[in-house]
Amino acid sequence: MTSELEPAGWHVVVGTARGAVHYARGMPNQDSAEYQADAETAATVVAVADGHGHSRHARSAIGSALAVQVSCRVAAQFAGSLASQPAADGAAEAAREHLPLAIVREWRGEVAKHLSAHPYTESEQAALAEAGDEPEVPYGSTLLVAVIAGRWLACAQIGDGDVIAVRPDGTALCPVPGDSRLDGQHTTSLCQPDAEDDFRTAAHDLSGEPLLALLVATDGFGNAQSSASWQGEVARDIVALAAEHDHGWFAVHVPDWAERCASADGSGDDTTIALLLAPRDSWTR
């Protein structure tokens, strides 16, 4: 799906694909994505989430869908405050103080509503008790959020996946700090009791260092890349493609990228890519 978002001017293209491993196991695509523009604040918000595939997280497709809905709402409400920040330290602190706690609180509220309407069966309740899991655990999901408002890009992330900022010269910037605990087998999650403490947040000044694009993707995308320096290669490719093609071209091809990454020749995992392209007048080197 694709949409050109006004008045912020950032164009958003999303591609998502069910992983080959999930096809083989009869599992659904547990990734989710949502985006929106706010006419009042001229903000663009994108959220991508990856529900956990483990059997303990049987409702993770629902959990990821709730995560992107909640985080877009929270980030849109935050956009006005972000846009008014005069300095980088203030923008970074605002993102850190507002986004994680509000997202986790509202996500837990939406999970509780869903659980009230769709209670666990006796066998599901017994499995929860045996594992010692809290009611939110079956809904477990990662989450990546980006909000562009005024001169600022603010990001918040829990769990794996990638946020890659693409400069007009083709170099890459990874604005969100890494987490050494994410080893490909383990991830932090919204379903943790202390989830707000495991968010990584950042703010980037677009007036001081403009971007051509921002790529936000679940780990199925990064795990499909063969090069250790793939982030820089992806950035260079996007800049080269942007020099030759318009927004409509990306609308057609970004979903194809997700399909290839999700295939047996890629990561085999559910893959979701949200590509944000800056206003056309930013597309210069």
C-alpha positions as CSV (number, residue, x, y, z in Angstrom):
1,M,0.0,0.0,0.0
2,T,1.1,3.5,-0.6
3,S,0.0,7.1,0.2
4,E,1.4,10.5,-0.4
5,L,0.9,12.3,2.9
6,E,0.2,16.0,3.0
7,P,0.8,18.6,4.3
8,A,4.0,17.2,5.8
9,G,5.1,16.2,2.3
10,W,6.7,12.8,3.3
11,H,5.5,10.0,1.0
12,V,5.0,6.6,2.7
13,V,5.1,3.3,1.0
14,V,4.6,0.0,3.0
15,G,5.2,-3.5,1.9
16,T,4.5,-6.6,4.0
17,A,4.8,-10.3,3.2
18,R,4.1,-13.5,5.0
19,G,7.4,-15.5,5.6
20,A,8.0,-18.8,3.9
21,V,8.6,-20.4,7.2
22,H,5.1,-19.2,8.4
23,Y,3.6,-20.6,5.2
24,A,5.2,-24.0,5.9
25,R,3.9,-24.0,9.5
26,G,0.4,-22.7,8.7
27,M,1.1,-19.5,10.6
28,P,-0.3,-16.0,9.7
29,N,1.8,-12.9,9.0
30,Q,2.3,-11.6,12.5
31,D,3.8,-8.2,11.3
32,S,1.7,-5.1,11.3
33,A,2.2,-1.5,10.0
34,E,0.3,1.7,10.1
35,Y,1.0,5.3,9.2
36,Q,-0.8,8.7,9.2
37,A,-0.4,12.4,8.6
38,D,-1.7,15.1,10.8
39,A,-2.9,18.2,9.0
40,E,-2.8,20.4,12.1
41,T,0.8,19.6,13.1
42,A,2.1,18.7,9.6
43,A,3.5,15.5,11.1
44,T,4.1,12.1,9.6
45,V,3.9,9.0,11.8
46,V,4.9,5.5,10.9
47,A,4.8,2.3,13.1
48,V,5.9,-1.2,12.3
49,A,5.5,-4.2,14.7
50,D,6.5,-7.9,14.6
51,G,4.5,-10.3,16.7
52,H,6.5,-13.1,18.2
53,G,6.3,-16.5,16.5
54,H,6.8,-18.7,19.6
55,S,3.8,-20.7,20.8
56,R,3.7,-18.7,24.1
57,H,2.6,-15.7,21.9
58,A,-0.4,-17.2,20.2
59,R,-2.1,-13.9,19.9
60,S,0.9,-11.9,18.7
61,A,-0.6,-11.0,15.4
62,I,-3.3,-9.2,17.3
63,G,-0.7,-7.7,19.7
64,S,1.3,-6.3,16.8
65,A,-1.8,-4.8,15.2
66,L,-2.8,-3.1,18.5
67,A,0.8,-1.9,18.9
68,V,0.9,0.0,15.6
69,Q,-2.6,1.5,16.1
70,V,-1.8,2.7,19.6
71,S,1.7,4.0,18.8
72,C,0.4,6.0,15.8
73,R,-2.2,7.6,18.0
74,V,0.3,8.4,20.8
75,A,3.0,9.7,18.4
76,A,0.5,11.9,16.6
77,Q,-0.5,13.4,20.0
78,F,3.2,13.9,20.7
79,A,4.0,15.6,17.4
80,G,3.0,19.1,18.5
81,S,5.2,19.0,21.5
82,L,8.1,17.6,19.4
83,A,7.8,20.3,16.8
84,S,8.1,23.0,19.4
85,Q,11.3,21.7,20.8
86,P,14.1,24.3,20.3
87,A,17.1,22.0,20.8
88,A,18.3,18.4,20.2
89,D,18.6,17.6,23.9
90,G,15.0,18.7,24.5
91,A,13.7,16.8,21.6
92,A,15.5,13.6,22.6
93,E,14.3,14.0,26.2
94,A,10.7,14.6,25.2
95,A,10.7,11.4,23.1
96,R,12.3,9.4,25.9
97,E,9.9,10.7,28.5
98,H,6.7,10.6,26.5
99,L,6.6,7.8,23.9
100,P,7.6,4.6,25.8
101,L,5.4,5.0,28.8
102,A,2.3,6.2,26.9
103,I,2.6,3.5,24.2
104,V,3.0,0.7,26.8
105,R,0.1,2.0,28.9
106,E,-2.3,2.3,26.0
107,W,-1.2,-1.0,24.5
108,R,-1.9,-2.8,27.7
109,G,-5.3,-1.1,27.8
110,E,-6.1,-2.3,24.3
111,V,-4.9,-5.8,25.1
112,A,-7.2,-5.9,28.2
113,K,-10.1,-4.8,26.1
114,H,-9.5,-7.5,23.5
115,L,-9.0,-10.1,26.3
116,S,-12.3,-9.1,27.9
117,A,-14.1,-9.6,24.6
118,H,-12.1,-12.8,23.8
119,P,-11.2,-14.5,27.0
120,Y,-8.7,-17.3,27.2
121,T,-10.0,-20.9,27.0
122,E,-9.4,-23.2,30.0
123,S,-6.5,-24.8,28.2
124,E,-5.0,-21.4,27.3
125,Q,-5.4,-20.3,30.9
126,A,-3.7,-23.5,32.2
127,A,-0.8,-23.0,29.8
128,L,-0.4,-19.4,31.1
129,A,-0.4,-20.6,34.6
130,E,2.1,-23.4,33.9
131,A,4.5,-21.0,32.2
132,G,4.0,-18.3,34.9
133,D,3.1,-15.8,32.2
134,E,1.1,-12.6,32.6
135,P,-2.0,-12.2,30.5
136,E,-0.2,-9.9,28.0
137,V,2.4,-12.4,27.1
138,P,0.4,-14.2,24.3
139,Y,0.1,-10.7,22.6
140,G,3.9,-10.1,22.6
141,S,5.3,-7.9,19.9
142,T,8.3,-5.7,19.0
143,L,7.6,-2.1,17.9
144,L,9.4,0.6,15.9
145,V,7.9,4.1,15.7
146,A,9.1,7.2,13.8
147,V,7.5,10.6,13.9
148,I,8.5,13.6,11.8
149,A,7.3,16.9,13.1
150,G,8.8,20.3,12.4
151,R,12.6,20.1,12.2
152,W,12.6,16.8,14.2
153,L,12.6,13.1,13.5
154,A,12.0,11.2,16.7
155,C,12.2,7.4,17.0
156,A,11.2,4.8,19.6
157,Q,11.9,1.1,19.4
158,I,11.6,-2.0,21.5
159,G,12.9,-5.3,20.2
160,D,14.6,-6.1,17.0
161,G,14.2,-4.6,13.5
162,D,15.9,-1.7,11.9
163,V,15.5,2.1,11.4
164,I,17.8,3.4,8.7
165,A,18.1,7.1,7.9
166,V,19.3,7.8,4.3
167,R,21.2,11.0,3.7
168,P,21.1,12.6,0.2
169,D,24.7,11.6,-0.4
170,G,23.8,7.9,0.0
171,T,25.3,7.4,3.4
172,A,23.3,5.7,6.2
173,L,22.6,6.8,9.7
174,C,21.1,4.4,12.3
175,P,19.4,6.9,14.6
176,V,18.2,4.4,17.2
177,P,20.8,2.9,19.6
178,G,21.4,-0.8,19.4
179,D,20.8,-3.4,22.1
180,S,23.4,-6.1,22.7
181,R,20.8,-8.4,24.1
182,L,19.2,-8.9,20.7
183,D,21.1,-11.9,19.4
184,G,18.7,-13.2,16.7
185,Q,17.2,-15.7,19.2
186,H,16.0,-13.3,21.9
187,T,14.2,-9.9,21.8
188,T,12.8,-7.4,24.2
189,S,9.0,-7.1,23.9
190,L,5.9,-5.0,24.7
191,C,4.6,-7.9,26.8
192,Q,7.4,-7.5,29.4
193,P,6.3,-6.1,32.8
194,D,8.9,-3.3,32.5
195,A,8.6,-2.8,28.7
196,E,8.9,1.0,28.9
197,D,12.4,0.7,30.4
198,D,13.6,-1.3,27.3
199,F,12.6,1.2,24.7
200,R,15.5,2.9,22.8
201,T,14.7,6.5,21.7
202,A,16.4,9.1,19.7
203,A,15.9,12.5,18.0
204,H,17.5,13.8,14.8
205,D,17.6,17.4,13.6
206,L,16.4,17.5,10.0
207,S,17.3,21.2,9.6
208,G,20.9,20.5,10.4
209,E,21.2,17.2,8.5
210,P,18.4,16.6,6.0
211,L,17.4,13.1,5.0
212,L,16.3,11.8,1.6
213,A,14.5,8.8,3.1
214,L,13.8,6.8,6.2
215,L,13.4,3.0,6.2
216,V,11.7,1.2,9.1
217,A,11.6,-2.6,8.9
218,T,11.0,-5.7,10.9
219,D,13.9,-8.1,11.3
220,G,12.8,-10.2,8.3
221,F,14.3,-7.5,6.1
222,G,17.7,-7.2,7.8
223,N,18.1,-10.9,8.2
224,A,17.6,-11.3,4.5
225,Q,20.7,-9.2,3.7
226,S,23.9,-11.1,3.0
227,S,26.5,-8.3,3.6
228,A,27.7,-7.2,7.0
229,S,27.6,-3.6,5.7
230,W,24.1,-3.9,4.3
231,Q,22.7,-0.7,5.8
232,G,25.1,1.4,3.8
233,E,24.4,-0.6,0.6
234,V,20.6,-0.2,1.1
235,A,21.1,3.6,1.6
236,R,23.2,3.9,-1.6
237,D,20.6,1.9,-3.6
238,I,17.7,4.0,-2.4
239,V,19.5,7.3,-3.4
240,A,20.4,5.9,-6.8
241,L,16.8,4.7,-7.4
242,A,15.4,8.0,-6.2
243,A,17.5,9.8,-8.8
244,E,15.9,7.7,-11.5
245,H,12.3,7.1,-10.4
246,D,9.3,8.9,-8.9
247,H,7.2,8.0,-5.9
248,G,5.0,5.7,-8.0
249,W,7.9,3.5,-8.8
250,F,8.6,2.9,-5.1
251,A,4.9,2.1,-4.5
252,V,5.2,-0.8,-7.0
253,H,8.5,-2.1,-5.9
254,V,8.7,-1.8,-2.1
255,P,6.1,-4.6,-1.7
256,D,8.3,-6.7,-4.0
257,W,11.3,-6.1,-1.8
258,A,9.2,-7.4,1.2
259,E,8.2,-10.5,-0.8
260,R,11.8,-11.3,-1.8
261,C,13.0,-10.9,1.8
262,A,10.2,-13.1,3.2
263,S,10.8,-15.9,0.6
264,A,12.8,-19.1,1.2
265,D,15.7,-17.4,-0.6
266,G,15.6,-14.5,1.9
267,S,15.1,-14.7,5.6
268,G,11.9,-16.8,5.3
269,D,10.5,-14.6,8.1
270,D,7.5,-12.2,7.9
271,T,8.9,-9.0,6.5
272,T,7.5,-5.5,6.7
273,I,9.1,-2.4,5.2
274,A,7.9,1.2,5.6
275,L,9.8,3.6,3.3
276,L,9.4,7.3,4.0
277,L,10.6,9.5,1.1
278,A,11.3,13.2,1.9
279,P,9.6,15.9,-0.2
280,R,10.8,16.0,-3.7
281,D,12.8,19.2,-3.3
282,S,15.0,17.2,-0.8
283,W,16.0,14.7,-3.4
284,T,19.3,16.3,-4.2
285,R,22.9,15.1,-3.5
